[in-house]
């Protein structure tokens, strides 16, 4: 994953440690890993979603189409820096494209991706609304409290250093 993260950062247009950057990706990744343990979602898809869903943002505010751009970017790196079967790639593509639509319906892997991202909304001052979460695992008050605290504090997860080799 380290090589993939570095490739994404080589083209990333925003500050690496900005609102939608590395720290956010890492918290989404950790949120997703925690949810997958209960949802049974495809871990590889959830992990890749964490990296690609905001990888092609052009600004930190309203940026329509950034999920589509991230999904299309993932398609250019597939079978090079990462590999996924077509069915799993389709889930990743869908999750990236529609992650800002507010849906709570669909495939469990896609919903796990969306919840992993939504659980980090505290970083921009939002309180997590369980009605906007699509998995039972994300509805757990302990999960919401854990994720919200980390988001508000803008925690930089250890994996940024240990798994991605970023300082």
Secondary structure, 3 states (H helix, E strand, C coil): CHHHHHHHHHHCCCCCCCCCCHHHHHHHHHHHHHHHHHHCCCHHHHHHHHHHCCCCCCCCCCCCCHHHHHHHHHHHHECCCECCCHHHHHHHHHHHHCCCCCCCCCCHHHHHHHHHHHCCHHHHCCCCCHHHCCCHHHHCHHHHHHHHHHHHCCCCCCHHHHCCCCC
